[in-house]
Amino acid sequence: MRHIIFSDLHNNYFALREFYKYLLSISDEIKLYFLGDIIGYYKFDVRIIELLKVMINKWNMDICIGNHDAAFFNHLGLTEFKIKFSNSLNETIKSNYKHKKKIMELFSNINFNQLDIKINTMHYTLSHGGISDIINDYFYPDLSFIKWSNYKFRSGMNYICGHTHRPFIKTVKDNIFINVGSLGMPRDGDPRMCFLEINNNNLQIMRRFYNMDLLYDYNFNLNNNIRNRIYMGGNSKYIHLNLLSLNEEKIYVESIFNNVFFFDRCIYVIYKNCLFQILKLAYNGKKYLLRFQAQEILSNNIQNLIRRIKYEML
């Protein structure tokens, strides 16, 4: 049996649809877990609720409560979770309130506690946030949470969470700490949907493209700070700017690289096992932007950025 765990959907139907197609392509038996945050950030899409119900029935999917979900249900008077409030949580309540009847169709399927499971010889604790606070804890790849959690980890237990939208698998002494990243809104600079697969005792973070153009168009009325994350996979000093179409540049980039993925407002190049992003910005006329991990380089022409990729001038 293959165990697959994902988190932080945030109203991204198009990532969920592609994920569903991927699950259908797997010949192994599947057990599915969703670590929460059904709603938030992107515009509500009723198709998400219907598809999640299909996945619950088909793969016996367990769902943990996320902080956006908990804030919403608290507002409806259905739960009393202690939530660390933010502007994004207030916006989740405001923008999704009129869809409360449809969202409530999943309420009875949501688990309000952590899940303890065993896969072969390995024991795992699953939650949206973390250990001391299963909703609000932030587990980042720098492992700073180990110190402020006061090392309160059960011996031999492995911890799986989401919430930070940044994936990692780290072993510390006799514990494995795993963040599955985000299916709907990655924040690690890689816009591809992210999830965890456990096959026997093999742990693997998976990344897959989906139709980001459709999600962008569906969320056309949102501000750039949210909408541009679709292509950027996180924050950027240029995230507030308008993105321009790259249709004219596709043939040129494809003539140079073999492993290229085209979208209307972004070109992704996988070169030497690294993911590079090329965008065109409405910035003093127009500028090309090359993004690689935490680096961002502006240029007046795309040829300069291509040279930087090929000759590793980053």
C-alpha positions in Angstrom: 0.0 0.0 0.0 1.2 3.5 -0.8 0.5 6.2 1.8 0.1 9.7 0.4 -0.1 12.8 2.5 -0.8 16.4 1.4 -1.7 19.7 3.0 -2.6 23.3 2.5 -4.9 23.2 -0.5 -6.2 26.8 -0.1 -9.0 26.7 -2.6 -6.7 25.6 -5.5 -9.0 23.3 -7.5 -6.7 23.0 -10.4 -3.8 21.5 -8.3 -6.3 19.2 -6.6 -7.6 18.0 -10.0 -4.1 17.2 -11.3 -3.3 15.5 -8.0 -6.5 13.4 -8.4 -5.5 12.4 -11.9 -2.1 11.3 -10.6 -3.7 9.2 -7.9 -5.8 7.5 -10.5 -2.6 6.5 -12.4 -1.2 4.6 -9.4 -1.7 0.9 -9.6 -0.9 0.3 -5.9 -3.5 0.4 -3.2 -3.6 4.0 -1.7 -4.3 5.4 1.7 -4.7 9.1 1.7 -4.3 11.8 4.3 -5.0 15.6 4.1 -3.5 17.8 6.7 -5.9 20.6 6.4 -6.4 24.2 5.2 -9.1 23.4 2.6 -9.9 27.1 2.3 -8.1 30.5 2.3 -6.2 32.8 0.0 -7.6 31.9 -3.4 -11.2 32.3 -4.5 -13.6 29.5 -3.4 -14.3 26.8 -6.0 -17.3 24.5 -5.3 -15.6 21.8 -7.4 -13.1 21.3 -4.5 -15.8 20.2 -2.1 -17.2 17.7 -4.6 -13.8 16.3 -5.5 -12.7 16.0 -1.9 -15.9 14.0 -1.1 -15.0 11.6 -4.0 -11.5 11.2 -2.6 -12.8 10.5 0.9 -15.0 7.7 -0.5 -12.5 6.3 -2.9 -9.3 6.2 -0.7 -10.7 6.4 2.8 -9.1 9.8 3.1 -8.5 11.2 6.7 -8.6 15.0 7.0 -6.9 17.0 9.8 -8.1 20.4 10.8 -6.0 23.3 9.5 -5.7 26.8 11.0 -7.8 28.4 8.2 -10.4 25.8 8.6 -10.4 26.1 12.4 -10.7 29.9 12.2 -13.7 29.6 9.8 -15.5 27.0 12.0 -14.8 29.0 15.1 -16.5 32.0 13.4 -19.5 29.8 12.8 -19.6 28.8 16.4 -18.8 25.1 15.7 -15.4 24.9 17.3 -13.4 26.7 20.0 -9.8 26.4 18.8 -7.1 28.9 20.0 -6.0 30.5 16.8 -3.1 32.9 16.2 -5.0 35.4 14.1 -3.7 37.2 11.1 -5.0 39.3 8.2 -5.1 36.2 6.0 -7.3 34.3 8.5 -9.7 37.3 8.6 -9.8 37.4 4.9 -10.5 33.6 4.8 -13.6 34.1 7.0 -14.8 37.1 5.0 -14.3 35.7 1.5 -15.7 32.2 2.3 -18.6 33.0 4.6 -21.2 33.0 1.8 -20.1 29.5 0.9 -20.5 28.1 4.5 -23.3 25.7 3.6 -21.1 24.0 1.0 -18.0 24.0 3.1 -20.0 22.5 6.0 -20.5 19.3 3.9 -17.0 18.3 4.9 -17.3 19.2 8.5 -18.1 15.7 9.8 -15.1 14.2 7.9 -12.6 16.5 9.7 -10.4 15.2 12.5 -9.8 17.7 15.3 -6.9 15.9 16.8 -3.5 14.6 15.6 -3.4 11.2 13.9 -1.1 8.4 15.1 -0.5 5.8 12.4 1.8 2.9 11.8 3.2 2.0 8.4 5.2 -1.2 8.5 7.6 -0.8 11.4 7.4 3.1 11.5 5.3 5.2 13.7 4.0 8.6 12.6 2.1 11.5 14.2 0.2 13.6 11.7 -1.1 17.1 12.2 -1.5 20.4 10.4 0.9 22.4 12.6 3.2 20.5 14.9 3.7 18.9 18.3 2.8 21.3 21.1 0.1 23.0 19.0 -1.3 20.9 16.2 -2.8 23.9 14.5 -0.5 26.8 15.0 3.1 25.4 15.3 5.4 26.3 12.5 8.0 23.6 11.5 10.5 25.2 9.1 13.5 23.5 7.4 16.0 25.2 9.7 14.7 23.0 12.5 14.5 25.9 14.9 11.3 24.3 16.3 13.3 21.6 17.9 14.7 24.1 20.5 11.5 25.9 21.2 9.6 22.7 21.5 12.0 21.8 24.4 12.8 18.5 22.7 9.4 17.1 23.6 9.5 14.3 21.1 8.5 10.7 21.7 11.4 8.3 21.1 11.1 6.6 17.8 8.2 8.7 16.7 8.2 10.5 13.3 6.3 13.7 12.9 4.5 14.8 9.7 3.0 18.3 9.3 2.2 21.0 6.8 1.2 24.7 7.6 4.5 26.4 6.5 4.2 25.5 2.8 7.9 24.5 2.8 8.7 20.8 2.5 11.6 19.0 4.1 12.6 15.6 5.5 15.1 15.7 8.3 16.4 13.1 10.7 17.4 14.2 14.2 18.6 11.4 16.5 15.8 8.8 16.5 13.1 11.1 15.1 12.2 12.0 11.5 10.6 15.4 11.0 8.7 15.9 7.7 6.9 18.8 6.3 4.8 17.8 3.3 4.8 21.3 1.8 1.7 22.7 0.1 -0.4 21.2 -2.7 -2.2 24.5 -3.5 0.2 27.3 -2.6 3.9 26.4 -2.2 6.2 29.0 -0.6 9.6 27.5 -1.2 10.2 29.2 -4.6 9.0 26.1 -6.5 5.4 26.6 -7.7 4.8 22.9 -8.4 2.3 21.2 -6.1 4.0 19.3 -3.3 3.1 16.2 -1.3 4.6 13.2 0.5 4.6 9.6 -0.6 5.5 6.7 1.8 6.1 3.5 -0.1 7.0 0.8 2.4 9.5 2.8 4.5 10.7 5.0 1.7 9.8 8.7 2.1 9.8 11.0 -0.9 8.7 14.6 -1.4 6.9 14.7 -4.8 6.5 17.8 -7.1 4.2 18.1 -10.1 3.1 20.9 -12.4 -0.6 21.6 -12.9 -2.4 24.2 -15.1 -1.4 27.4 -13.3 -2.8 29.5 -16.1 -6.3 28.3 -15.3 -5.9 29.1 -11.6 -4.5 32.6 -12.4 -7.5 33.3 -14.7 -10.0 32.0 -12.1 -8.5 34.4 -9.5 -8.2 37.3 -11.9 -9.9 39.7 -9.4 -7.4 39.1 -6.6 -4.4 41.4 -6.1 -1.0 40.6 -7.5 0.5 39.8 -4.0 -1.7 36.7 -3.9 -2.2 35.9 -7.5 1.4 36.1 -8.6 2.4 33.4 -6.1 0.8 30.9 -8.4 3.8 31.3 -10.8 6.4 32.3 -8.3 5.8 29.7 -5.6 6.4 32.1 -2.8 7.2 35.7 -2.2 9.3 38.1 -4.3 10.4 41.7 -4.2 8.5 42.0 -7.6 5.4 40.1 -6.6 3.2 43.3 -6.7 3.9 43.9 -10.4 1.9 42.9 -13.4 3.1 39.7 -15.2 3.2 39.8 -19.0 2.7 37.0 -21.5 5.8 35.1 -22.6 4.2 33.5 -25.7 6.7 35.2 -28.0 9.7 33.9 -26.1 8.7 30.2 -25.9 10.2 29.1 -29.3 13.5 30.7 -28.4 13.8 29.1 -25.0 12.7 25.7 -26.3 15.4 25.8 -28.9 18.1 26.0 -26.2 16.8 23.7 -23.4 15.2 20.2 -23.5 13.4 20.2 -20.2 11.1 23.3 -20.4 7.6 23.8 -19.1 5.6 26.7 -20.6 2.8 28.7 -19.1 1.4 32.0 -20.3 3.2 34.2 -17.7 6.1 32.0 -16.8 8.6 29.6 -18.3 10.2 27.0 -16.2 13.6 25.4 -17.1 14.9 22.4 -15.4 18.7 22.4 -16.0 21.2 20.3 -14.2 18.4 19.2 -11.9 17.7 22.8 -10.8 14.4 24.7 -11.5 14.7 28.2 -13.0 11.9 30.6 -13.6 11.7 33.2 -16.3 9.0 35.9 -16.0 8.3 39.2 -17.9 7.3 42.1 -15.7 5.6 45.4 -16.4 8.5 47.3 -14.9 9.8 50.5 -16.5 8.3 49.3 -19.7 9.1 45.6 -19.5 11.9 43.6 -17.8 12.7 39.9 -17.7 13.1 38.3 -14.3 15.2 35.2 -13.7 14.4 33.4 -10.3 16.5 30.6 -8.9 16.0 29.6 -5.2 16.4 32.9 -3.3 18.1 34.8 -6.2 16.3 37.2 -8.5 18.0 38.8 -11.5 16.5 41.5 -13.8 17.5 42.1 -17.4 16.3 44.0 -20.5 16.6 40.9 -22.6 15.9 37.2 -22.2 19.2 36.2 -23.9 21.2 37.6 -21.0 19.2 35.4 -18.5 19.6 32.3 -20.7 23.4 32.8 -20.7 23.3 33.1 -16.9 21.5 29.7 -16.6 23.8 27.9 -19.1 27.0 29.2 -17.7 25.9 29.3 -14.1 26.5 33.0 -13.8 24.1 33.3 -10.8 
